[in-house]
Amino acid sequence: MSQKKIALVTGSSGFLGKSVANRLLGEGFTVVGTVRTPNDTLDFEGHPSFERYTIDVSNESEISRLMDYISQNYGQVDFAALLVGGFVMGTLAETSQKDLEKMYRLNFLTAYLCCQKLYAQMSDQGGHIVLVGARPALDPSAAAAMVSYSLSKSLLFQLEEIINAKSTETGVRCSVIVPSVLDTPPNRESMPDANFNDWVTPEQVAETISFLASTDSAPLRQTVLKLYGNA
Ligand SMILES: NC(=O)c1ccc[n+]([C@@H]2O[C@H](COP(=O)([O-])OP(=O)(O)OC[C@H]3O[C@@H](n4cnc5c(N)ncnc54)[C@H](OP(=O)(O)O)[C@@H]3O)[C@@H](O)[C@H]2O)c1
């Protein structure tokens, strides 16, 4: 078993996921990074402390297999950044059942299934789980234009509270980071007139997540961090 701390990063081929995995590798973690598409290329693929695991994280039995694999090969997960998620626009009038179910599955179920298995495993010796919320989930006026996205992300804040309610007994902490707009190529393409300097970069968010992964974050409880930049 590895003596290094183990981090699980879901969505490690995404814009935020790549930065977070890279940063945690730099901090000395062994990182198991999930990807959905087997042929996604990752800059840190050859890093000796990185292992790619191809999985659909909305599939419960696949998550069970992943957790069994990690415990057999590495031991317990110390830190998890659950970054899988996605976005769709739509007002109340425009949002269909299909949209709701899609966003629920992508933003909530993917995190819930990982949390459930991590919680059981971490309850032996503690651990820290980080979820990614979204600003409109905390701001109804912004949510009005992206209803299914905001509703699905808002459940993560409740999940965080449920996990934290027992954290003095279980040693399992949960934090939520809330970026405004990430400075990514798709966002630049869809909002070409925005001031990109107002946004937060994936690297800035990764730096915050690496702080949460560090022993310096030990006193933090029920943490919701808003990384809004100037947006
Ligand atoms: N971008 C923003 O402005 C922004 C703002 C606030 C919050 N966030 C949140 O931050 C997180 C990361 O955002 P991002 O912009 O980095 O997103 P991204 O680039 O689209 O990355 C999402 C990753 O999740 C993976 N994924 C999606 N569904 C999956 C599934 N069922 N099983 C396994 N992997 C799956 C994707 O893999 P594939 O590429 O193979 O589909 C991709 O690697 C998300 O939770 C997002 O909601 C983003």
The ligand as an SDF file (V2000), in Angstrom:
LIG
                    3D

 48 52  0  0  0  0  0  0  0  0999 V2000
  -16.9790   26.1250  -16.2650 N   0  0  0  0  0  0  0  0  0  0  0  0
  -17.5150   27.0000  -15.4080 C   0  0  0  0  0  0  0  0  0  0  0  0
  -17.6000   28.2020  -15.6640 O   0  0  0  0  0  0  0  0  0  0  0  0
  -18.0390   26.5050  -14.0820 C   0  0  0  0  0  0  0  0  0  0  0  0
  -18.6040   27.4130  -13.1800 C   0  0  0  0  0  0  0  0  0  0  0  0
  -19.0790   26.9520  -11.9650 C   0  0  0  0  0  0  0  0  0  0  0  0
  -18.9770   25.6060  -11.6540 C   0  0  0  0  0  0  0  0  0  0  0  0
  -18.4330   24.7610  -12.5640 N   0  0  0  0  0  0  0  0  0  0  0  0
  -18.3480   23.3340  -12.2180 C   0  0  0  0  0  0  0  0  0  0  0  0
  -17.0030   22.9400  -12.1570 O   0  0  0  0  0  0  0  0  0  0  0  0
  -16.8910   21.5740  -12.5500 C   0  0  0  0  0  0  0  0  0  0  0  0
  -15.8570   21.4400  -13.6690 C   0  0  0  0  0  0  0  0  0  0  0  0
  -16.2130   22.2920  -14.7400 O   0  0  0  0  0  0  0  0  0  0  0  0
  -15.3800   22.2780  -16.1030 P   0  0  0  0  0  0  0  0  0  0  0  0
  -15.6920   23.5310  -16.8030 O   0  0  0  0  0  0  0  0  0  0  0  0
  -13.9700   21.8910  -15.8320 O   0  0  0  0  0  0  0  0  0  0  0  0
  -16.1410   21.0970  -16.8600 O   0  0  0  0  0  0  0  0  0  0  0  0
  -15.6490   20.1390  -18.0330 P   0  0  0  0  0  0  0  0  0  0  0  0
  -14.4060   20.6390  -18.6650 O   0  0  0  0  0  0  0  0  0  0  0  0
  -16.8530   19.8730  -18.8920 O   0  0  0  0  0  0  0  0  0  0  0  0
  -15.2830   18.8110  -17.2350 O   0  0  0  0  0  0  0  0  0  0  0  0
  -16.2500   17.9210  -16.7780 C   0  0  0  0  0  0  0  0  0  0  0  0
  -15.5980   16.5560  -16.7750 C   0  0  0  0  0  0  0  0  0  0  0  0
  -16.5410   15.6020  -16.2590 O   0  0  0  0  0  0  0  0  0  0  0  0
  -16.5020   14.4440  -17.0940 C   0  0  0  0  0  0  0  0  0  0  0  0
  -17.7870   13.7480  -17.0250 N   0  0  0  0  0  0  0  0  0  0  0  0
  -19.0130   14.2220  -17.3470 C   0  0  0  0  0  0  0  0  0  0  0  0
  -19.9420   13.2790  -17.1180 N   0  0  0  0  0  0  0  0  0  0  0  0
  -19.2820   12.1970  -16.6360 C   0  0  0  0  0  0  0  0  0  0  0  0
  -19.6930   10.9100  -16.2020 C   0  0  0  0  0  0  0  0  0  0  0  0
  -20.9760   10.5370  -16.2050 N   0  0  0  0  0  0  0  0  0  0  0  0
  -18.7560   10.0440  -15.7790 N   0  0  0  0  0  0  0  0  0  0  0  0
  -17.4500   10.3930  -15.7590 C   0  0  0  0  0  0  0  0  0  0  0  0
  -16.9930   11.6030  -16.1370 N   0  0  0  0  0  0  0  0  0  0  0  0
  -17.9180   12.4930  -16.5740 C   0  0  0  0  0  0  0  0  0  0  0  0
  -16.2310   14.9890  -18.4760 C   0  0  0  0  0  0  0  0  0  0  0  0
  -15.7310   13.9460  -19.2860 O   0  0  0  0  0  0  0  0  0  0  0  0
  -16.0120   13.9830  -20.8870 P   0  0  0  0  0  0  0  0  0  0  0  0
  -15.2420   15.1670  -21.3790 O   0  0  0  0  0  0  0  0  0  0  0  0
  -15.4820   12.6880  -21.3600 O   0  0  0  0  0  0  0  0  0  0  0  0
  -17.4940   14.1420  -21.0300 O   0  0  0  0  0  0  0  0  0  0  0  0
  -15.1960   16.0700  -18.1560 C   0  0  0  0  0  0  0  0  0  0  0  0
  -13.9020   15.5120  -18.0760 O   0  0  0  0  0  0  0  0  0  0  0  0
  -18.2950   21.1280  -12.9490 C   0  0  0  0  0  0  0  0  0  0  0  0
  -18.9100   20.4910  -11.8530 O   0  0  0  0  0  0  0  0  0  0  0  0
  -18.9970   22.4400  -13.2630 C   0  0  0  0  0  0  0  0  0  0  0  0
  -20.3910   22.3710  -13.0900 O   0  0  0  0  0  0  0  0  0  0  0  0
  -17.9500   25.1670  -13.7570 C   0  0  0  0  0  0  0  0  0  0  0  0
  1  2  1  0
  2  3  2  0
  2  4  1  0
  4  5  1  0
  4 48  2  0
  5  6  2  0
  6  7  1  0
  7  8  2  0
  8  9  1  0
  8 48  1  0
  9 10  1  0
  9 46  1  0
 10 11  1  0
 11 12  1  0
 11 44  1  0
 12 13  1  0
 13 14  1  0
 14 15  2  0
 14 16  1  0
 14 17  1  0
 17 18  1  0
 18 19  2  0
 18 20  1  0
 18 21  1  0
 21 22  1  0
 22 23  1  0
 23 24  1  0
 23 42  1  0
 24 25  1  0
 25 26  1  0
 25 36  1  0
 26 27  1  0
 26 35  1  0
 27 28  2  0
 28 29  1  0
 29 30  1  0
 29 35  2  0
 30 31  1  0
 30 32  2  0
 32 33  1  0
 33 34  2  0
 34 35  1  0
 36 37  1  0
 36 42  1  0
 37 38  1  0
 38 39  2  0
 38 40  1  0
 38 41  1  0
 42 43  1  0
 44 45  1  0
 44 46  1  0
 46 47  1  0
M  CHG  2   8   1  16  -1
M  END
$$$$
